[in-house]
Amino acid sequence: MTKSFVIVNENFRYAARRCRFVLALVIPMVPEDLRYTKEHHWVRAENGTATVGITFHAQKELGDVVYVDLPKIGTILEQGRAMGSVESVKAVSDIFAPVSGEVIEVNPTLAKNPENLNVDPYGIAWLIKIKMSAPEQVAGLLSPGDYQAYVGAESKD
């Protein structure tokens, strides 16, 4: 099982942001312990709580992230509906709820450091935590292998 880890050295963070190939060597592009959406979000489900983030592929396509708009704690989300956005130097992309439920935590570091999404999208740059109202929705998300195939097919188009 592949696991990501937190990059704690500020100098390395800067270097990784500027040199995407370094980041690819450090952080797995598709960790095995997550589920994925076709909108390039990931979910880590544990004990009825879903931690949500954007994938390595998403941050790579966006480029340097400059702003993140996330829902407030207590917001009720419906699977597939927009819940926020990520703004980069290239574009603004909507973030869609991968599962239904109530937002119970928002990553406090992203308001001041949205660039963390480019540094560690599977670790320190998670977006929100959701108390799932329908945990069975996770089973309907893409497996790591299916997501990798989807990204590969999308790249060929």
RARAJO-V162564 format. One record per pair of residues at least 4 apart in sequence whose C-alpha atoms are under 7 Angstrom apart, sorted by the first residue. I is the first residue (numbers start at 1). GAP is how many residues later the second one is. Records with the same first field share a line. If there is no record, write none. Layout:
# RARAJO-V162564
I = GAP ; GAP
This chain:
# RARAJO-V162564
1 = 31 ; 32
2 = 29 ; 30
3 = 28
4 = 23 ; 24 ; 118 ; 119
5 = 118
6 = 117 ; 118
7 = 6
9 = 4
10 = 4
11 = 4
12 = 4
13 = 4 ; 106
14 = 4
15 = 4
16 = 4 ; 6 ; 7 ; 103
17 = 101 ; 102
19 = 4
20 = 4
21 = 4
22 = 4
23 = 4 ; 96
24 = 4 ; 5
29 = 27
30 = 114 ; 118
31 = 113
32 = 112
34 = 8 ; 9 ; 10 ; 110
35 = 7 ; 8 ; 9 ; 106 ; 107 ; 108 ; 109
36 = 4 ; 5 ; 6 ; 7 ; 105 ; 106 ; 107 ; 108 ; 111
37 = 4 ; 5 ; 61 ; 104 ; 105
40 = 14 ; 15 ; 18
41 = 11 ; 12 ; 13 ; 14
42 = 10 ; 11 ; 12 ; 13
43 = 7 ; 8 ; 9 ; 10
44 = 6 ; 7 ; 8
45 = 4 ; 5 ; 6
46 = 4
48 = 83 ; 84 ; 87
49 = 80 ; 81 ; 82 ; 83
50 = 79 ; 80 ; 81 ; 82
51 = 75 ; 77 ; 78 ; 79
52 = 74 ; 75 ; 76 ; 77
53 = 68 ; 69 ; 73 ; 74
54 = 4 ; 5 ; 67
55 = 4 ; 66
56 = 4 ; 65
57 = 4
58 = 4
59 = 4 ; 58 ; 59
62 = 26 ; 28 ; 29
63 = 25 ; 26 ; 27
64 = 24 ; 25 ; 51 ; 54
65 = 22 ; 23 ; 24 ; 49 ; 50 ; 52 ; 53
66 = 21 ; 22 ; 23 ; 48 ; 49
67 = 19 ; 20 ; 21 ; 47
68 = 17 ; 18 ; 19 ; 42 ; 43 ; 46
69 = 15 ; 16 ; 17
70 = 13 ; 14 ; 15
71 = 4 ; 12 ; 13
73 = 30 ; 31 ; 32 ; 33
74 = 28 ; 29 ; 30
75 = 27 ; 28
76 = 25 ; 26 ; 27
77 = 20 ; 23 ; 24 ; 25
78 = 19 ; 21 ; 22 ; 23
79 = 18 ; 19 ; 20 ; 21
80 = 16 ; 17 ; 18
81 = 15 ; 16
82 = 12 ; 13 ; 14 ; 15
83 = 12 ; 13 ; 14
84 = 10 ; 11
85 = 7 ; 8 ; 9 ; 10
86 = 6 ; 7 ; 8
87 = 4 ; 5 ; 6
88 = 4
99 = 33 ; 38 ; 39
100 = 32 ; 33 ; 34
101 = 29 ; 30 ; 31 ; 32
102 = 28 ; 29 ; 30
103 = 25 ; 26 ; 27 ; 28
104 = 25 ; 26 ; 27
105 = 23 ; 24
106 = 21 ; 22 ; 23
107 = 19 ; 20 ; 21
109 = 4
110 = 4 ; 6 ; 15
115 = 4
116 = 4 ; 9
117 = 4 ; 8
120 = 4 ; 5
121 = 4 ; 5
122 = 4
142 = 4 ; 5
143 = 4
144 = 4
145 = 4
146 = 4
147 = 4
148 = 4
149 = 4
150 = 4
151 = 4
152 = 4
153 = 4
